[in-house]
Structures are given as C-alpha cells and as structure tokens.
Amino acid sequence: MSVTNPPANPLTHFDAQGQAHMVDVSDKANTHRVAVTEGRITMLPATLALIQAGNAKKGDVLGISRIAGIQAAKKTSDLIPLCHPIALTRVAVEFEIEPDTHSVLCRATAECTGQTGVEMEALSAVSVALLTIYDMCKAVDRGMVIGEVRLMEKSGGKSGRFVAD
C-alpha cells in the first residue's frame, strides 16, 4: 500500500524544456533511506538441485551471486545515467530457495543516509544477482526465466514510506 502522494511533476528527470537532466537534490535533507526489492528466477528442477547441492561447475552460485548483487548496488550510478552516486551504508542480498516452483527468490536491501533514495541501487542488486545465477547455470539450463523484479518497500526522504501491495 502506498502512503505517499505522487510528485507534482511526475517525470523529475526532465527539465522545463523536456531535456533529460540529473535531478538537483542539493536542497533535500539528509535522511536515513532504505529500499527493499525482490525478484525471482525460475528453472528446471535439476538446475535448482545443482544450486542447492553446491555442485555447479562454476562454483558457489548463490555466494557469487550475492557478491555480484552487492557490487551492482555500488556501481548503479555508473550503469544508469541519471542516478546520483550514493554513499551506501549497507547492502544485503539474500536468497530463498522455493522448491515448489523450482525458483530462487532474491531480496536486496540498500541503505544510506543522504539526499536521495536507494531504490535503484536495490533494484540493481536484485537484477544483477539474478543475472549472475543465470550466467553460472546457463550451461545446464538456458530456459531459466527472470521476473517479478520490483520495489517492495522504501522509507526516508520527502516522499515518505511506500509498501507494495
């Protein structure tokens, strides 16, 4: 459920002339900001079994994917042109095996104390962690599906708190 009102200008990355620009956050207060995101990768049962057993040829799939997700959060402003570089204070990437659906749920949390939010950092972490799982397992399962990547919750800043339905 959303507890916020949409901003007056919903497309803040465009100036009055319609040109893309980096949003000026200099007047925003430094606040503690947190974003939680998640996504899922679905695969063949045998692929999930390889991941669970730690028998993938390339090594510890979830361990390496966790590090990849953390790195992605740290590099978000290098990947997404109008994102501000953010001094992250915490990034956590967690996985939950879902045997009934032959999938792995990835959840990422990003935090900072700053003038702009960390949603993009958390979304980058989930996306790259899931892509890393795909990369490490594609030799045995090219049909894996990545999906349902979304913001689950965010807090801090002028817009306040958001919790997904």
C-alpha positions as CSV (number, residue, x, y, z in Angstrom):
1,M,0.0,0.0,0.0
2,S,1.3,3.4,-0.9
3,V,1.2,6.1,1.7
4,T,2.5,8.9,-0.4
5,N,1.1,11.3,-3.0
6,P,2.6,11.4,-6.5
7,P,5.0,14.3,-7.0
8,A,3.7,17.5,-8.7
9,N,6.0,16.8,-11.7
10,P,6.0,13.0,-12.0
11,L,8.9,13.0,-14.5
12,T,11.6,14.7,-12.5
13,H,14.4,13.7,-14.8
14,F,13.2,16.2,-17.4
15,D,13.7,20.0,-17.2
16,A,11.1,22.6,-18.3
17,Q,12.3,22.3,-21.9
18,G,11.8,18.5,-21.9
19,Q,15.5,17.7,-21.8
20,A,16.9,14.9,-19.6
21,H,18.9,16.1,-16.6
22,M,20.1,14.9,-13.3
23,V,17.7,16.0,-10.5
24,D,19.1,18.7,-8.2
25,V,19.0,17.2,-4.7
26,S,21.0,20.0,-3.0
27,D,18.0,21.3,-1.1
28,K,16.9,17.9,0.2
29,A,17.5,16.9,3.8
30,N,19.9,14.1,4.6
31,T,17.7,11.3,6.0
32,H,18.1,7.6,6.6
33,R,16.8,5.9,3.4
34,V,16.1,2.2,2.9
35,A,14.8,0.3,-0.1
36,V,13.9,-3.4,-0.2
37,T,13.5,-5.1,-3.6
38,E,12.9,-8.6,-4.8
39,G,12.9,-10.7,-7.9
40,R,12.8,-14.4,-8.9
41,I,14.5,-16.8,-11.3
42,T,12.7,-20.0,-12.2
43,M,14.5,-23.0,-13.6
44,L,14.4,-26.8,-14.2
45,P,14.2,-28.9,-11.0
46,A,17.6,-30.4,-11.8
47,T,19.2,-26.9,-12.0
48,L,17.8,-25.9,-8.6
49,A,19.1,-29.2,-7.2
50,L,22.6,-28.3,-8.5
51,I,22.4,-24.9,-6.9
52,Q,21.2,-26.4,-3.6
53,A,23.9,-29.1,-3.6
54,G,26.7,-26.7,-4.5
55,N,27.7,-28.8,-7.5
56,A,27.6,-26.2,-10.2
57,K,30.7,-26.2,-12.4
58,K,31.4,-22.6,-11.8
59,G,31.2,-22.8,-8.0
60,D,29.0,-21.5,-5.3
61,V,26.2,-20.0,-7.3
62,L,24.4,-18.1,-4.5
63,G,27.6,-16.9,-2.8
64,I,29.0,-15.4,-6.0
65,S,25.6,-14.0,-7.0
66,R,25.4,-12.3,-3.6
67,I,28.7,-10.6,-4.2
68,A,27.7,-9.6,-7.7
69,G,24.5,-8.0,-6.4
70,I,26.4,-6.0,-3.8
71,Q,28.8,-4.8,-6.5
72,A,25.9,-3.8,-8.7
73,A,24.4,-1.7,-6.0
74,K,27.7,0.1,-5.6
75,K,28.0,0.7,-9.3
76,T,24.4,1.8,-10.0
77,S,25.3,5.4,-10.9
78,D,27.8,4.0,-13.5
79,L,25.1,1.9,-15.1
80,I,22.1,4.2,-15.0
81,P,23.0,7.6,-16.5
82,L,20.9,10.0,-14.3
83,C,21.4,8.2,-10.9
84,H,23.4,10.1,-8.3
85,P,26.4,8.4,-6.8
86,I,25.4,7.4,-3.3
87,A,27.5,6.6,-0.3
88,L,25.8,3.3,0.7
89,T,25.9,2.4,4.3
90,R,24.6,-1.1,3.9
91,V,23.7,-3.6,1.1
92,A,22.3,-7.0,1.8
93,V,21.4,-9.7,-0.8
94,E,19.5,-12.8,0.4
95,F,18.2,-15.8,-1.4
96,E,15.3,-18.1,-0.6
97,I,15.0,-21.5,-2.4
98,E,11.4,-22.1,-3.5
99,P,11.3,-25.9,-4.3
100,D,7.6,-26.0,-5.2
101,T,8.1,-23.5,-8.1
102,H,11.8,-24.5,-8.9
103,S,12.9,-21.0,-8.3
104,V,15.1,-18.8,-6.2
105,L,13.7,-15.6,-4.7
106,C,16.3,-12.8,-4.3
107,R,15.8,-10.0,-1.9
108,A,18.0,-6.9,-1.7
109,T,18.2,-4.2,0.9
110,A,20.1,-0.9,0.3
111,E,20.6,1.8,2.9
112,C,22.2,5.2,3.1
113,T,21.9,8.5,4.9
114,G,21.7,11.0,2.2
115,Q,19.7,13.4,0.0
116,T,18.2,10.8,-2.5
117,G,16.8,7.3,-2.3
118,V,18.4,3.9,-2.8
119,E,15.6,2.2,-4.8
120,M,17.7,2.0,-8.0
121,E,20.7,0.5,-6.0
122,A,18.5,-2.2,-4.5
123,L,16.8,-2.9,-7.9
124,S,20.3,-3.2,-9.5
125,A,21.4,-5.6,-6.8
126,V,18.5,-7.9,-7.3
127,S,18.8,-7.8,-11.1
128,V,22.5,-8.5,-11.3
129,A,22.3,-11.2,-8.6
130,L,19.6,-13.0,-10.7
131,L,21.6,-12.5,-13.9
132,T,24.6,-14.0,-12.2
133,I,22.6,-17.1,-11.3
134,Y,21.6,-17.3,-14.9
135,D,25.2,-16.9,-16.1
136,M,26.5,-19.5,-13.7
137,C,23.8,-22.1,-14.6
138,K,23.2,-21.4,-18.3
139,A,25.3,-24.4,-19.4
140,V,22.7,-26.7,-18.0
141,D,19.5,-24.6,-18.3
142,R,19.2,-21.9,-20.9
143,G,15.4,-21.7,-20.3
144,M,15.6,-20.0,-16.9
145,V,13.2,-17.1,-16.5
146,I,14.0,-14.0,-14.5
147,G,11.0,-11.9,-13.5
148,E,8.9,-10.2,-10.9
149,V,11.7,-7.7,-10.1
150,R,10.1,-4.9,-8.1
151,L,10.3,-2.5,-5.2
152,M,8.8,-4.0,-2.1
153,E,9.3,-1.1,0.3
154,K,11.1,2.2,0.8
155,S,11.4,4.7,3.5
156,G,13.1,8.0,4.1
157,G,13.0,11.3,2.3
158,K,10.3,13.7,1.4
159,S,8.0,11.1,-0.2
160,G,7.9,9.0,3.0
161,R,7.2,5.4,3.1
162,F,6.0,3.0,0.4
163,V,5.0,-0.6,0.8
164,A,4.0,-2.7,-2.2
165,D,0.5,-4.3,-2.2
